[in-house]
């Protein structure tokens, strides 16, 4: 083997370059990387986390093969998520080549199956990481709860729009497939009778491949049809509860909704790849995905509430996310900032009933900016105004306009940091399927965002 040192005729003095020369790393892993490296910070962070719920999921009688230490696995996941690496296979490749990840795994080598199974096995503890991240950020003084901005974004599911069918298409294809299967069965029976006369009895256990594939397709279509019908009934039950709760003079119609007679609309869609996902309109057109919600403390862009929903609109997400903020922080913010998609008289009154001041415009931000500024009135006078006028008045004062502007510098940048940008890959879509699995991934991504904020503050 030719030595690198013999390939170059020295015309100038160079530092020695001998890649074929064996050498050893420092015996102490803490000397491998510069002080303050993210991997060392993650090691310290994991030591601060409560790992009780992770440890509780392992047997205590010593049976089974030794498992990877949950502290090591959580540290590896947080380090990779902080580096925008989410796929189990990519994590497995990354920790073999990245020195920081090698420090975290302590020269162990979990494969992609072990990494995936750990995430599946520990869904609930991983879900709870977001609460621990909020608690650490609060102790570090990163959360003030003065202004909290609430916003939503559409994230693509691990499914294609082309695999979606409308209820009308499902009904038509079900009828067509049932007819085709019936004809194929008649043909198969006739063929069996012919072969029986020639070759003897046939137990009939082997269906033609063409018939098996069509029966499988029919079963999936019937499952899709039943799912859409069940969703229509749930929607009607919800409308019935809301109808019952309204005073008689405020009900939109006299007859109460009837869940037993609920039928899906012809354009109601069902995705055959990820049935929980929905067709949603994003900023760049329609996508198959979910509606991701966050509540961000504007002081340091810390996420203090996060959720994932199938509902395309933001209107119904305000109260659930505020309930989560209260659960996570044991307190409520002074001001709630949200865009016009969250506005309704009911939502504003709900926020005010909680003791918060709502800054939710009943019109677009562009139109709001065109309104002239006005001086604030005494709170007693403002409180007596109708809800719409009250919101416009509060958002037209210098303080209200300034506070509402914090939404553009807190919630929206967080989505940008999570989803990434050209040349800065983030999480453009979910890697898992199903609302529950995607919710776990969303919570983990939000927790990682908070942990990075905490580590940067502490550094």
C-alpha positions as CSV (number, residue, x, y, z in Angstrom):
1,X,0.0,0.0,0.0
2,X,1.4,3.4,-1.1
3,X,2.0,5.8,1.8
4,X,0.4,9.2,1.5
5,X,3.6,10.8,2.5
6,X,5.3,9.4,-0.7
7,X,2.7,10.8,-3.1
8,X,3.8,14.5,-2.9
9,X,7.2,15.9,-3.7
10,X,7.8,18.5,-1.0
11,X,8.4,21.9,-2.5
12,X,7.1,23.6,0.6
13,X,6.9,22.7,4.2
14,X,3.5,21.2,5.2
15,X,2.0,20.0,8.4
16,X,2.2,16.2,8.5
17,X,-0.8,14.6,6.8
18,X,-0.9,10.8,7.2
19,X,-4.5,9.4,7.1
20,X,-3.1,5.8,7.0
21,X,-1.3,6.3,10.3
22,X,-3.1,4.6,13.2
23,X,-3.9,6.7,16.1
24,X,-6.1,6.6,19.3
25,X,-8.8,9.0,20.5
26,X,-8.4,10.5,23.9
27,X,-9.2,7.9,26.5
28,X,-11.8,10.1,28.1
29,X,-14.8,10.8,25.9
30,X,-15.2,14.2,27.5
31,X,-12.0,15.2,25.7
32,X,-13.2,14.3,22.2
33,X,-15.2,17.4,21.6
34,X,-14.9,21.1,22.6
35,X,-16.3,22.1,26.0
36,X,-20.0,23.1,25.8
37,X,-20.8,20.8,22.8
38,X,-24.4,19.9,22.4
39,X,-23.8,16.3,23.2
40,X,-22.4,17.2,26.6
41,X,-25.3,19.5,27.3
42,X,-27.7,16.7,26.4
43,X,-25.9,14.4,28.9
44,X,-26.4,17.0,31.6
45,X,-30.0,17.6,30.5
46,X,-31.0,13.9,30.7
47,X,-29.6,13.8,34.3
48,X,-32.2,16.5,35.2
49,X,-35.2,14.6,33.6
50,X,-37.5,12.4,35.6
51,X,-37.0,8.9,34.0
52,X,-39.4,7.1,36.4
53,X,-42.1,6.4,33.7
54,X,-39.5,5.1,31.3
55,X,-37.9,2.8,33.9
56,X,-41.3,1.5,35.1
57,X,-41.9,-0.1,31.7
58,X,-39.1,-2.6,32.1
59,X,-39.4,-5.9,34.0
60,X,-38.1,-5.9,37.6
61,X,-37.5,-9.7,37.9
62,X,-34.4,-9.8,35.7
63,X,-36.1,-11.8,32.9
64,X,-35.2,-11.2,29.3
65,X,-32.1,-9.8,27.6
66,X,-30.5,-6.6,29.0
67,X,-32.1,-3.5,27.4
68,X,-30.5,-0.3,26.3
69,X,-30.4,2.2,29.2
70,X,-33.4,4.5,28.7
71,X,-31.2,7.5,29.6
72,X,-28.9,6.7,26.7
73,X,-31.9,6.2,24.3
74,X,-33.6,9.5,25.3
75,X,-30.3,11.4,25.1
76,X,-29.7,10.0,21.6
77,X,-33.2,10.9,20.4
78,X,-33.0,14.4,21.8
79,X,-29.6,15.0,20.2
80,X,-30.8,13.7,16.8
81,X,-34.1,15.6,17.0
82,X,-32.1,18.8,17.8
83,X,-30.1,18.1,14.7
84,X,-33.4,17.7,12.6
85,X,-32.9,13.9,12.2
86,X,-36.2,12.0,12.9
87,X,-36.1,8.7,10.9
88,X,-35.0,5.7,13.0
89,X,-32.8,4.5,10.1
90,X,-31.1,7.9,9.8
91,X,-30.6,8.0,13.6
92,X,-29.0,4.6,13.5
93,X,-26.6,5.7,10.7
94,X,-26.0,9.1,12.3
95,X,-24.8,7.7,15.7
96,X,-22.2,5.6,13.9
97,X,-20.6,8.5,12.2
98,X,-21.2,11.6,14.4
99,X,-18.7,12.0,17.2
100,X,-21.3,13.8,19.5
101,X,-23.7,10.9,19.1
102,X,-20.9,8.4,19.7
103,X,-20.3,10.1,23.1
104,X,-24.0,9.8,23.9
105,X,-24.4,6.1,23.1
106,X,-21.1,5.3,24.9
107,X,-19.9,3.1,22.1
108,X,-23.1,1.1,22.1
109,X,-24.9,0.6,18.8
110,X,-28.7,0.4,18.8
111,X,-30.0,-0.5,15.4
112,X,-33.0,1.2,13.8
113,X,-35.4,-1.5,15.0
114,X,-34.3,-0.9,18.6
115,X,-34.7,2.8,18.2
116,X,-38.2,2.5,16.6
117,X,-39.4,-0.1,19.2
118,X,-38.2,2.2,22.0
119,X,-40.3,5.1,20.6
120,X,-43.3,2.8,20.2
121,X,-42.9,1.2,23.7
122,X,-42.6,4.6,25.4
123,X,-45.2,6.7,23.7
124,X,-46.7,8.0,26.9
125,X,-43.4,8.9,28.6
126,X,-42.1,10.6,25.4
127,X,-45.4,12.5,25.3
128,X,-44.7,13.8,28.8
129,X,-41.3,15.2,27.8
130,X,-43.0,18.5,26.7
131,X,-44.3,19.0,30.3
132,X,-40.8,18.5,31.6
133,X,-39.3,20.9,29.1
134,X,-41.8,23.6,30.1
135,X,-41.0,23.0,33.8
136,X,-37.3,23.4,33.1
137,X,-37.8,26.6,31.1
138,X,-40.0,28.1,33.8
139,X,-37.4,27.4,36.4
140,X,-34.8,29.1,34.2
141,X,-37.0,32.2,33.9
142,X,-37.8,31.7,30.2
143,X,-41.6,31.8,30.7
144,X,-43.3,35.0,31.9
145,X,-47.0,34.2,31.0
146,X,-47.6,37.8,30.2
147,X,-48.3,37.4,26.5
148,X,-49.1,34.0,25.0
149,X,-49.5,33.7,21.2
150,X,-51.6,30.9,19.8
151,X,-51.3,29.7,16.2
152,X,-51.8,26.7,14.0
153,X,-50.1,25.3,10.9
154,X,-50.8,22.5,8.5
155,X,-48.3,19.7,8.5
156,X,-48.3,17.0,5.8
157,X,-49.1,13.4,6.8
158,X,-47.2,10.4,5.6
159,X,-49.8,9.8,2.9
160,X,-50.5,10.9,-0.6
161,X,-53.5,13.0,-1.7
162,X,-54.0,10.5,-4.6
163,X,-54.9,7.8,-2.1
164,X,-57.9,9.7,-0.9
165,X,-61.5,8.8,-1.9
166,X,-64.7,10.7,-1.4
167,X,-67.7,9.1,0.2
168,X,-69.5,9.1,-3.2
169,X,-66.5,7.4,-4.9
170,X,-66.4,4.8,-2.1
171,X,-70.1,3.9,-2.5
172,X,-69.8,3.7,-6.3
173,X,-66.6,1.5,-6.2
174,X,-68.1,-0.7,-3.5
175,X,-71.1,-1.5,-5.7
176,X,-68.8,-2.1,-8.7
177,X,-66.4,-4.3,-6.8
178,X,-69.2,-6.3,-5.2
179,X,-70.7,-6.9,-8.7
180,X,-67.3,-7.9,-10.0
181,X,-66.6,-10.3,-7.1
182,X,-70.0,-11.9,-7.5
183,X,-69.3,-12.6,-11.2
184,X,-65.8,-13.9,-10.4
185,X,-67.3,-16.2,-7.7
186,X,-69.9,-17.6,-10.2
187,X,-67.1,-18.2,-12.7
188,X,-64.9,-19.8,-10.0
189,X,-67.8,-22.1,-9.0
190,X,-68.4,-23.1,-12.6
191,X,-64.7,-23.8,-13.0
192,X,-64.6,-25.9,-9.8
193,X,-67.5,-28.0,-11.0
194,X,-65.8,-28.5,-14.4
195,X,-62.5,-29.5,-12.7
196,X,-64.4,-31.8,-10.1
197,X,-65.8,-33.8,-13.0
198,X,-62.3,-34.2,-14.4
199,X,-60.0,-34.4,-11.3
200,X,-62.2,-35.2,-8.3
201,X,-63.3,-33.1,-5.3
202,X,-61.6,-29.8,-4.6
203,X,-61.8,-28.2,-1.1
204,X,-62.1,-24.8,-2.7
205,X,-59.6,-23.2,-0.3
206,X,-57.5,-21.6,-3.0
207,X,-59.2,-18.6,-4.4
208,X,-57.9,-17.1,-7.6
209,X,-55.4,-14.2,-6.9
210,X,-57.6,-11.8,-8.9
211,X,-60.6,-12.6,-6.6
212,X,-58.5,-12.3,-3.4
213,X,-57.1,-8.9,-4.3
214,X,-60.6,-7.6,-5.1
215,X,-62.0,-9.0,-1.8
216,X,-59.2,-7.2,0.1
217,X,-60.0,-4.0,-1.7
218,X,-63.7,-4.4,-1.0
219,X,-63.0,-4.9,2.7
220,X,-60.9,-1.7,2.8
221,X,-63.7,0.2,1.1
222,X,-66.3,-1.0,3.5
223,X,-64.0,0.0,6.4
224,X,-63.6,3.4,4.9
225,X,-67.3,3.8,4.4
226,X,-68.0,2.8,8.0
227,X,-65.4,5.2,9.3
228,X,-66.9,8.2,7.4
229,X,-70.4,7.2,8.6
230,X,-69.2,7.0,12.2
231,X,-67.5,10.4,11.8
232,X,-70.7,11.9,10.5
233,X,-72.6,10.5,13.6
234,X,-70.0,12.0,16.0
235,X,-70.3,15.4,14.3
236,X,-74.1,15.3,14.6
237,X,-73.8,14.3,18.2
238,X,-71.5,17.2,18.9
239,X,-74.0,19.6,17.1
240,X,-76.8,18.1,19.2
241,X,-75.0,18.8,22.5
242,X,-74.2,22.4,21.4
243,X,-77.9,22.8,20.3
244,X,-79.1,21.6,23.7
245,X,-76.8,24.0,25.5
246,X,-78.1,27.1,23.7
247,X,-81.1,29.1,24.8
248,X,-84.2,28.5,22.7
249,X,-84.0,31.9,21.1
250,X,-80.4,31.4,20.0
251,X,-80.7,28.0,18.4
252,X,-80.0,28.1,14.6
253,X,-83.1,26.0,13.8
254,X,-86.0,24.5,15.7
255,X,-85.4,20.8,15.1
256,X,-82.6,19.2,17.1
257,X,-79.9,17.4,15.1
258,X,-80.5,13.6,14.9
259,X,-77.3,11.5,15.1
260,X,-79.1,8.3,14.0
261,X,-80.0,9.9,10.7
262,X,-76.5,11.3,10.0
263,X,-75.1,10.6,6.6
264,X,-71.7,11.7,5.3
265,X,-71.5,14.3,2.6
266,X,-70.7,13.0,-0.8
267,X,-67.4,15.0,-0.8
268,X,-66.3,13.7,2.6
269,X,-62.9,12.2,2.0
270,X,-61.0,9.1,3.5
271,X,-57.4,8.4,2.9
272,X,-56.5,4.8,2.4
273,X,-52.9,5.2,3.6
274,X,-53.5,7.3,6.7
275,X,-57.2,7.3,7.5
276,X,-56.8,9.8,10.3
277,X,-55.3,12.5,8.1
278,X,-57.5,15.1,6.3
279,X,-57.3,17.2,3.2
280,X,-56.4,20.7,4.4
281,X,-55.6,24.0,2.8
282,X,-52.2,25.3,3.6
283,X,-50.3,28.4,2.6
284,X,-49.0,26.6,-0.6
285,X,-52.3,25.0,-1.5
286,X,-54.0,21.8,-0.4
287,X,-52.2,19.0,1.4
288,X,-53.0,15.7,3.1
289,X,-52.1,16.2,6.7
290,X,-53.0,17.5,10.2
291,X,-53.5,20.8,11.9
292,X,-50.7,21.4,14.4
293,X,-51.4,23.9,17.2
294,X,-49.0,25.7,19.6
295,X,-49.2,28.2,22.4
296,X,-46.0,30.2,22.7
297,X,-44.8,32.5,25.5
298,X,-43.6,35.5,23.7
299,X,-40.7,36.3,26.1
300,X,-38.3,33.6,24.7
301,X,-40.5,31.6,22.2
302,X,-41.0,28.7,24.6
303,X,-43.9,26.4,23.7
304,X,-46.2,26.0,26.7
305,X,-48.9,24.1,24.9
306,X,-49.1,22.0,21.8
307,X,-51.7,19.7,20.2
308,X,-52.5,18.0,16.9
309,X,-56.0,17.8,15.4
310,X,-57.8,16.5,12.4
311,X,-60.0,19.6,12.3
312,X,-59.1,22.0,9.4
313,X,-60.2,25.2,11.2
314,X,-58.6,26.9,14.2
315,X,-61.8,28.2,15.7
316,X,-62.4,25.1,17.9
317,X,-58.8,24.8,19.1
318,X,-58.6,27.9,21.3
319,X,-60.2,26.4,24.5
320,X,-58.3,23.0,24.3
321,X,-54.9,24.7,23.9
322,X,-55.7,27.2,26.8
323,X,-56.7,24.2,29.0
324,X,-53.4,22.6,28.2
325,X,-51.5,25.8,29.0
326,X,-53.2,25.8,32.4
327,X,-52.4,22.2,33.0
328,X,-48.7,22.6,32.0
329,X,-48.0,25.8,33.9
330,X,-50.7,25.8,36.7
331,X,-51.5,29.3,35.6
332,X,-53.0,31.4,32.8
333,X,-51.5,34.2,30.7
334,X,-52.4,37.9,31.1
335,X,-53.0,38.3,27.4
336,X,-54.0,35.8,24.8
337,X,-52.9,36.7,21.2
338,X,-54.5,34.8,18.3
339,X,-55.3,35.6,14.6
340,X,-58.8,36.1,13.1
341,X,-59.2,32.4,12.5
342,X,-59.8,32.0,16.3
343,X,-62.3,34.8,16.6
344,X,-65.9,34.3,17.7
345,X,-68.0,35.9,20.4
346,X,-68.0,32.6,22.3
347,X,-64.2,32.3,22.2
348,X,-63.6,35.9,23.3
349,X,-66.1,35.5,26.2
350,X,-64.5,32.2,27.2
351,X,-61.0,33.8,27.3
352,X,-62.3,36.7,29.4
353,X,-64.2,34.3,31.7
354,X,-60.8,32.7,32.5
355,X,-59.5,36.1,33.6
356,X,-57.3,36.8,30.6
357,X,-57.5,39.7,28.1
358,X,-58.2,38.5,24.6
359,X,-56.5,40.2,21.6
360,X,-58.3,38.3,18.8
361,X,-59.2,40.5,15.8
362,X,-62.6,40.0,14.2
363,X,-61.0,40.9,10.8
364,X,-57.8,40.4,8.9
365,X,-54.5,41.8,10.2
366,X,-54.1,43.9,7.0
367,X,-57.5,45.5,7.6
368,X,-56.8,46.0,11.3
369,X,-53.5,47.8,10.5
370,X,-55.4,50.3,8.3
371,X,-57.5,51.4,11.2
372,X,-56.3,54.7,12.9
373,X,-54.8,54.4,16.3
374,X,-56.9,55.6,19.2
375,X,-56.3,56.3,22.9
376,X,-57.3,53.7,25.4
377,X,-60.6,54.1,27.3
378,X,-61.2,53.2,30.9
379,X,-61.7,49.4,31.2
380,X,-65.2,49.8,32.6
381,X,-66.3,51.6,29.4
382,X,-64.5,49.1,27.1
383,X,-66.1,46.1,29.0
384,X,-69.6,47.4,28.2
385,X,-69.0,47.5,24.4
386,X,-70.2,44.6,22.2
387,X,-67.6,41.9,21.8
388,X,-66.6,42.8,18.2
389,X,-66.2,46.5,19.0
390,X,-64.4,45.7,22.2
391,X,-61.8,43.7,20.3
392,X,-61.3,46.3,17.6
393,X,-61.0,49.0,20.3
394,X,-58.3,47.1,22.3
395,X,-56.4,46.3,19.1
396,X,-56.5,49.9,17.9
397,X,-54.7,51.3,20.9
398,X,-50.9,51.7,20.8
399,X,-50.4,49.1,23.6
400,X,-52.8,46.6,22.0
401,X,-51.2,47.0,18.5
402,X,-47.8,46.5,20.1
403,X,-48.8,43.4,22.0
404,X,-50.6,41.8,19.1
405,X,-47.5,42.4,17.0
406,X,-45.6,40.0,19.3
407,X,-47.6,37.1,17.7
408,X,-45.6,37.7,14.4
409,X,-42.3,37.4,16.2
410,X,-43.1,34.5,18.5
411,X,-45.5,31.8,17.2
412,X,-44.8,32.1,13.5
413,X,-41.0,31.9,13.8
414,X,-41.4,28.8,16.0
415,X,-43.2,27.1,13.1
416,X,-40.4,28.2,10.8
417,X,-37.7,26.8,13.1
418,X,-39.6,23.4,13.3
419,X,-40.6,23.0,9.7
420,X,-37.3,24.3,8.3
421,X,-36.6,26.2,5.2
422,X,-34.6,25.6,1.9
423,X,-31.1,24.6,2.9
424,X,-32.2,24.1,6.5
425,X,-34.2,20.9,6.6
426,X,-36.7,20.6,9.5
427,X,-39.8,18.5,9.8
428,X,-41.7,19.1,6.5
429,X,-44.0,16.1,7.2
430,X,-44.8,13.5,9.7
431,X,-42.9,10.2,9.4
432,X,-45.5,8.1,11.2
433,X,-49.2,7.4,10.5
434,X,-52.3,7.8,12.6
435,X,-53.4,10.7,14.8
436,X,-52.0,9.2,18.0
437,X,-48.6,8.4,16.6
438,X,-48.3,11.8,14.9
439,X,-49.3,13.5,18.1
440,X,-46.5,11.8,20.0
441,X,-44.0,13.0,17.3
442,X,-45.4,16.5,17.4
443,X,-45.1,16.7,21.2
444,X,-41.5,15.3,21.0
445,X,-40.6,18.0,18.4
446,X,-42.0,20.7,20.6
447,X,-40.2,19.4,23.7
448,X,-36.9,19.3,21.8
449,X,-37.5,23.0,20.7
450,X,-37.9,23.9,24.4
451,X,-34.9,21.9,25.5
452,X,-32.7,23.6,23.0
453,X,-33.9,27.0,24.3
454,X,-33.2,25.9,27.8
455,X,-29.7,24.7,27.0
456,X,-28.8,27.8,25.1
457,X,-30.0,29.9,28.0
458,X,-28.0,27.9,30.5
459,X,-24.8,27.9,28.4
